[in-house]
Amino acid sequence: MKRVGILTFSRTLNCGTELQAFALTKKLAEHGFDAEVIDYANELPSKWQRLISGALKRVLHGEWRLFFDLLKRYFKGHSQQAEVPDNWYSHLKLKRERFAAFNKDMRFSATKYTAEQLYANSPSYDVYIVGSDQIWNYWLTRYVDIYLLCFVKNATRRIAYAASLGVKRIQLSRRRLYRRALRRFHHISVREKDSIPIVEELSGQCVQHVVDPTLLMDADEWRKESVPVEFPPSYVLLYSMSNAPTILGHAYSFAKQLQIPLITICQYYDENAYPGTIIWQKAGPREFLTLLANARLVVTDSFHGTAFSINFGVNFMALVFSHWEHNNRIQGVCSDFGLEDHFVQEQGVPLSIPRNIDYSRVHALLAEKRAQSLEWLRRSLET
């Protein structure tokens, strides 16, 4: 039985990140591989490193509007967000406990590693797999070289499954690192189609498009991983990574039009501005699955919020701002399943509730893409 070490983002408070790592590990085990997640905690750039590097990126690309938006985000924040209520800390504590409990159900390496320890004494596997999530996005990690497997010194097989760049171009100063590392990979697949020409040019090999690991499991498999949650018989669910008040405003409007409650599992907002909103800050990955699977409508600016809506067959609107660089990830998964009209760029005008989706066609296509992705993964591990 081949031993497989998976290197991806893990041990976070992000539902999508945790669930994609869980899904890939589970599918590899089902196919007879001895798979575990390498217990490496991604080291994020500091707040000031992110501010300076992000500002420089905007200036170099001539994106002055984004430059000033970035400054406002760090120095002003969202003016419409409420002060932290008294129960915020108890909810955050419960959320952390739920994520910790979920991680206990995943198989991790016996040793926890830092970047320095991986270089000094890398674990021994027959195959290394990196992916999924934005592991090759150098704005999200101090050590992108770790996720490019630069610490692996021997000829151990290297595979990338559904890796995401999260950027539209690789900086010239980093291209040498990416080129040298990617040319040592045996097989590469990516999550976004528009990353293929970038990675093919750098790696010198054919790159495959595959589905996110969360889509390797079908809806019934995910329901078995969910837990009971008390919720209204019908509701709109808001799952936002940006916590932008504008997106909350649209979700609240949809709930009022449908005459059902709004549940949000993102940050707190002013309850006086959005009366009746049910705030579920305490959700872990399993509660997230339950709330999303049973929603009447999902409003999200998250890739995994979109992917799980499609997988569960829930009507959704992927609502983003036109200047966000990561829009291609969400737009791509909508396009993959012919749901382009459910990808909406916020223009500051009222929006209509999205049309109902014929999921018989979508799920037939998803089943086909799932089978193709699993077959690619199996062949890559065996050849």
N, C-alpha and C positions, 0 to 999 in steps of 0.2 A: 504494500500500500504506500503510495507516494505521500510524503509529507509536504504540505503546502503552507507557506507563511504568507498571510495577507497583510499588506501595509496600506492603511487607509486612515482617514480621520475617525477617531473613536473617543469614547469617554467624554462626550460633550453634553450640552443641554439642548441639543438640536435633534428633533424627532427624526427628520429625514436622514441625517448623518448616521444616527444609531441604527435605523431600520435598514439602510442599504448595506451596512457592514454585517448585520444579522443575516440578511437574505443571501448574500454571497457565501458566507460561511456555511449556512444551512444547505444550500444547493450543492456545494462541493462535497459535503459529507454524504448527501443522498446519492451522489454519483461515485461513492467509494473512495474518496480522498480523505486523508488525515489532515484536515485543515484547521488552522487557528489564526486568530488576529494577533499580529505582533503588537505587544503592549507598549506602544510608543505614543506619548501625548504630544500632539502637534504644538509646537512653540510659536505662538503668534508674534508678529512684530508689535512693539510697544505702541501705545496711542500716538506718541509723537513721531515715531518712525512711519506709521501709517499715514499720518497727516502730511508729513514732509514728502514722502515718496508719492502719495496720491496727488498732492498739489503739483509736484514736478511733472508727473505724468500728464496732468491736464494742460499745463503750460506748454510742454513740449509738443503736444498734439494740437495746440491752439484752441483748446476747449475752455474758453474763459468763463462761460456760464457755469460749467461744471466745477471750475476752480472756486468760484465764489460760493456755489452751493456747498462744496466740501467744507469751506471755512465756517459757514453758518451752521452746518451740522455739528461741528465740534464745539463752537463757542456759544451758540444760542440754543440748539436743540429744537424740539417740536414745541412751539409755544402753546399748543392746544392740549398738550398732555397734562394730566392731573398730577397733583402731588401724590406721593406714595401713601396709600391708605394703611390703617393700623394692621390689617391682616396680611399685608404684602409679604412680610418676612416669614410668617408661618406657612403661607402658600409656597413661597420659594423653597423653604426647608422640605416640605412635602414633595415638591417637584424633584428636588435633588435626590430624595430617598427613592422615588419611583424610577428615576434614571439609573440609580445605583443598583436597584433590584433587577432591572432589565439587563444590565451589564453582567450580572451574575449568571444569566441564562445564555450568555455568549462564551465561547471558548477563547480565552486569551493565552498567550505564551506565559510560561511560569515566571519569566523574568521581565521586569519593567525596564525599559531602555530610555536613555537620553540619546541625543544625536552623537555625542562623543563616545558613548558606550557602544553604539552600533558600529562605529568605525573601528573601535579598539577590539571588539569581540563580537562580531556579527553572528546571529544564530544560524544553525545549520538546517537547511531544508533542501528537498529535491527540486522544488520550484518556488520562486517568489512571484506573488501577484500583487500589483499595485492597482488601486481603484476600489470603488468608484469615487464620485464626488470631485470637487475641484482641487485635487491633489497636486496638479501641475500649475496652479495659479500662484505665482510668486508673491502676490499681494496678500495672500492668506497664511503664509508660513515664513518663518525666518530661514528655514532650511529646506528649500525645494529640492536640493540635491539628494536628500533622504528619500523623497518620493520618486526620484529618478533612479534610485537604487545605486547611487555612486559608491556606497559603502560596501557593496558586494564585490569582493576582489577576485573571486574565481569565476569559472565558466558556468556557474549555476544558471539554470533556465530562468529567464525573466519574461514575465507576461504582464501586459497592461490590459485590464478589463474595464471598459466603459470609463476610461479616464476623461476628465474634463479640464480644459485649459482655463476656462472662465475669463479669458481675455481674447480680443480679436487679433492681436499680433504679439509676437515675442520681442521684447526689447533687444536691440542690436547687441547691447552689452552682455546679454544672457544667452544669445543664440549658440555660442560656442559650447557652453555647458550643456544645453539641451541636445545639440547635435551629437556631441561625444557620448552622452549617456544613452540617448534613444537608439543609437546604432548598435548598442550592446544588447538590446531587447530581441528576443526570439520571435515574439508575436505581439502585435499592438492592436487594440481596438479602442474606439473613443465613443463617447455618449452623444456628442453633437456633430452633425454632418459637416458643418462649416469648419470644424477643426481638422478634417481629413487632409486637405491640401497642405496646411501648415505642418502637420506632423509627418506627412509623407515626405515633404521636402527636407525636413530635418533628420528624419530617420533613414531615408533611402530605401524604404520598404512599403509594401502595400498595407494600408490601414483599413480595418474593418469597422463598420458602424454597427453597434449593438445597443440593446435596451439597458436602461439603468437596472442594477440588481434588484431593486424593489419590484420591478415588473417581471422578474423571473419567477416570482411567486404569484399565483392567481388570487382572486378575491376570497375564495373559500379558505385557502391556506392562511391568509392574513386574518380572517375572522377568528380562526382558532387561536391566534396570538393576542387577541384583544381581551379586554376585561369588562365586566358590567359597569356601566356608568348611568346615573340618573340624569335624564334629559327630557325635554318636552317632546310630545309626539311628532312635531314638525318644527323645524328651525333653519335659519340661515347660519352657516358657520364661517367666521372670518379667521383665516390663518395667514398672518402677515409677518414677514421677517423685517420689514422696514419700519413697522409701527407708524406709518404715515397717516395722519388724521384724515387726509383726503380719501384714502381707501376705506377707512372706517365709515366715513360719511356715505359713500356709495353703498356699502354693505348694509348700513342702518336704513337707508332709503329703500333697498330691496325688501328688507324684512317688514317695513311698514306697509309697502305695497302688497305684500303677500299676507299681511296680518298675522305674522308669526314672530316669535322672539329671535333675537340675534345673540348667538354665542360667540365669544371671542376667546381664543387661547393664546393671544399675544399680550402686549403690554397694557397696563391700565390707562384708561382715558377718563375725561371729566364726565362723571355719571349724570351731572346736571344737563350736559349738552346732548347726551345719548341715553335718556331714561329707559329703564327696562332691559338694558343690555346685560347679559349674563357673562361674567368674566371668569374664565377657567384657566387662570395662570398656573394652576397646580398640576396640569396634565403632564404625564409622562408618555413614553412611546405607545404603550398599550391603550391608554385612555385616548390618545390622539387617534388611534385606529378606530376605536368605537365611535367617537364623535364625528369623524369624517365619513365613515361608512354609512351612518344613519341620517346624514344631513339631507335636507331637500335641495339646498343650493350651497355651494362653496364659493367664497370670494377669497382669492389668494394672490400673493405676489411671489410665491415660493415655487421652485421647480418641483419639489417633492409633494407639495400641496396639490399641484396640477397633476402629477403622475399618479398619486393615489386616488384622486377624483376619477381619473380615466379608468384605473384598475377596478375601483368599486362601482363604476357605472353611475356616478353622481353628477348631476348637472353642475357646471362651474363657470366662473369667469376668472381668467388669469389677467389681473389688472396691474399694469406697470406704468412707470413714467418713461417717456421717450428718451431721456438722457441717460438712463441706467445702462451701463456697459454689459451687464449680465443678462439682458433681455433675450439674447440669442438662445440661451439655454431653455427658457420657458417657451419662447416662440417655436423652437425646434421640436419639442415634444408635442406641441399642439399640431404642428404641420405634419409630423410623422403619422398622425391618425386622422388627418383631414378635418381638424377642428380649428382652423385658422380664425374663424369668426368668434371663437371664445377667447382669443388673445386680444386684449384691448389696451391701447395706450391712453393713459389719462390725459384729457385735454381741457379739464376744468368746466365741463358741461355735464348736464344730467345724462345718465345712462339708462338704457332699457334692460330689463331682466333678460338674460340670455335665453335663446330658444332651447327647448328640450332636445336631447341628443338621442339619435337612433343608435343605441349601443350594441345592437346585434352585429352591425357591420364593423364597428370599431373593435369589438372584442374578438371577432374572427381575425381581423388584421393583427391584433395584439397576440393572439395565440400563435400565429404564424411567425411573427418577429421573435417571440419568446423561444419557440423551438429552434429557430435559426441561431439565436444568440447562445443558447445552451449547447448546441452542436459545435459552434465555433469554439466555445470554451473547452469542451471535451477534447476536440482535436488538438487544440493548442497545448493542452496538458499532456497529451499522449504522444505527440510527434515533435 
